[in-house]
Amino acid sequence: MNQERAYWLAWSKVKGVGPVLLKRIEQHFGSLQTAWKANKQDLTQVEGIGFKSLPKIIETRSQINPIQLLEEHSQKNPFFWTPADTDYPHLLKEIPSPPPILYYEGQVNLQENQGITPAIGIVGTRYPTEHGRRWTHNISMALVKHGFTVISGMAAGIDGVAHQGALQAEGRTLAVLGTGVDIVYPSSHRQLHRNIQKKGLLLSEYPAGTPGDRSHFPARNRIIAGLSRAVLVMEAPEKSGALITARYANEFGRDVYTLPNSPDVKQARGCLRLIHDGAEMIVTQEELLEMLGAIPNLDQTAKQLSIFESPKAKPLPNLAPDLLKILQSINSEETPFDLIVQKTGLSSGEVSGGLLQLELEGLVTQLPGMRYQRPS
């Protein structure tokens, strides 16, 4: 038995210890089993573990038997990977915030997990134009016919079209969910959910039975970007979660491509902004396939394009109490995600959702390494 996976699961149950901090802990101690048994003084040597989080860690360790937890958890969730497992997707191990637990359902392709079969993320608005739907469908079909796997989030709109195009061309598609892998969301995608389960793979960092929650989807976007060799933003208004996926892709060293349209079309304005700031423009399918075929290996030093500029500070609007609490925990200096969780006392999911809303309002900026900053 691989005992280390039991400790990834146990650490994931510690409130206030998110994916970024957990990776730091693993890197500091060399294994999470060693970290679980570390004393207080050694734990405080890890950046992000402070006086607030330390008591929670000590208390949780006293209440959990990792081996027993793994056995009980596996009864309801038999199919999941941790970074300690050889089948855990290799590309996710490279990002600053790999999900400690990645649940799956469907047909596993180990060449995808090993990064041998290249995967392309396709994201966009839930309310696409006919132009966006047509291009997404055709590009998704073309990608799988040329040996790529298509990844998206099974949301309404562009995501659903991308999955359908891949399946119609009898190719592979992966859906990264903001729910448990057994939950259909939105309900209109019930048949799509079944089809992906039969021919592709459903992935989530949330256990079985977890319903849809607004705070889950920003975190889900980092997994889409992390698994992808490149991300295509097909249509996105200026305030869109798809732009957050593009930001993650840029941070992780993945290329970003986007589909142009008229500035009169609001669903295209976010794409035009990406092009203005350095993303590659999709002109023809053939040209796109040629560029994707030339993507270098990710283990090489990737040149990261700075495709996002810090938004200008805006007057502070009236905010909900939790959003205000999150905003006040961030200053003009870089603030790590896990420190924001500690300062606010909110869950990682609530903080992720709140940060997304604040980013879309231009009130905070995300920096590399899951750090955040208020515009000066």
C-alpha positions, 0 to 999 in steps of 0.5 A, a space after each residue: 500500500 502506498 501510505 503517502 497517498 493516505 497523508 495527502 488525503 489527511 492533509 487535504 482535510 486540514 482547514 486553511 491548508 490549501 493546494 499551494 501551502 500543501 505543495 510547500 509543505 511536501 517540498 519542505 519535508 520531502 513527504 507528507 507522512 514526515 510532515 504529519 509527524 513534524 513538531 510545531 517548530 519544524 512546521 513553522 519553518 514552512 512559509 504560510 504556516 503561522 500562529 493561526 493555522 498551526 493550532 488547526 494543524 495540530 488539532 486535526 492531526 490529533 483527530 485523524 488516523 490517515 490510514 483509517 481515513 483512506 480506507 473509509 474515504 475509498 469506500 465512497 470514492 474508490 477512484 482518485 489519484 494523489 500526487 504520490 500516485 504514479 498515474 497522477 497527471 504529470 503536468 498537474 505536478 508542475 503547477 504551484 497548486 496541484 489538487 491534493 485529491 483528483 477524483 475520476 470517472 470514465 476511461 483512463 488513458 495513461 498516455 494523457 496522464 503522462 503528458 505523451 498525448 497532448 491535451 488542449 483546453 477550450 473555454 469560453 462564455 456560457 452564452 456564445 454566438 453562432 460564430 463562436 459555436 461553429 468555430 468551437 465545434 469545428 476546431 474541437 473536431 479537427 483537434 481530436 482528428 489530429 491526435 489531441 485530447 480536448 479538455 473543458 469544464 462541461 459548462 453550458 455554452 462553449 464548453 459543451 460545444 467543445 465536448 460534443 465536437 470531440 465526441 462527434 469526431 470519435 475523439 477523446 475529451 476530458 471534463 473538469 467539473 466543479 462538482 463531484 464526478 457523479 453530479 450532472 451540472 447543468 442538468 441539461 448536460 445529463 446525456 453529455 455527462 454519460 457520453 463522456 463517462 463512456 468515452 472520455 474522462 470526468 475529473 474533479 477535486 471534489 468528492 462524490 456527491 458535492 453539488 455545484 457551488 459558485 466558489 468551485 469553478 474558479 479553482 476548477 479553471 486552474 486544473 483545466 489550464 494545468 492539464 493543457 498544453 495550450 488553452 483556446 479562448 473561443 468567446 469571452 466578454 471582458 468580465 469572464 471566468 474564461 479569462 481567469 483560465 487564460 491567466 492560469 495558462 499564462 502563469 503555468 507557461 502554456 500558450 494562449 490562443 483566442 478567436 477574434 470577432 467584431 468589437 460590436 459583439 460583447 462576447 468577443 471583447 475579452 478575446 480582443 483584449 487577450 489579442 491586444 495583450 499578446 495572445 495568439 490569434 486564431 485565423 484558420 484551423 490549419 494555421 492553428 494546428 500547425 502552431 499547436 504541433 510546434 509547441 515545445 515540451 513543457 519540461 523545457 524552460 517556457 517563455 511566458 508571455 505577459 498577456 495581462 496588465 494590472 487593471 487600474 484601481 477603481 473606486 471601492 464599490 459596496 461589497 458583501 461582508 465576505 468580499 470586503 473581508 477578502 479585499 481587506 486581507 490583501 495589501 499592495 504587496 504580494 499576498 499568498 492565497 493560503 495567507 488570505 484564507 488564514 486572515 479571513 477564516 473563510 474556506 478555500 472555496 469561498 476565498 477562491 470564489 471571492 477572489 474571482 469576483 474581485 478580479 473581475 471587478 478590477 479590485 485585485 490582481 493575481 500574480 504568479 504562484 497564487 499570490 494576490 495584490 491590490 492595484 496601487 
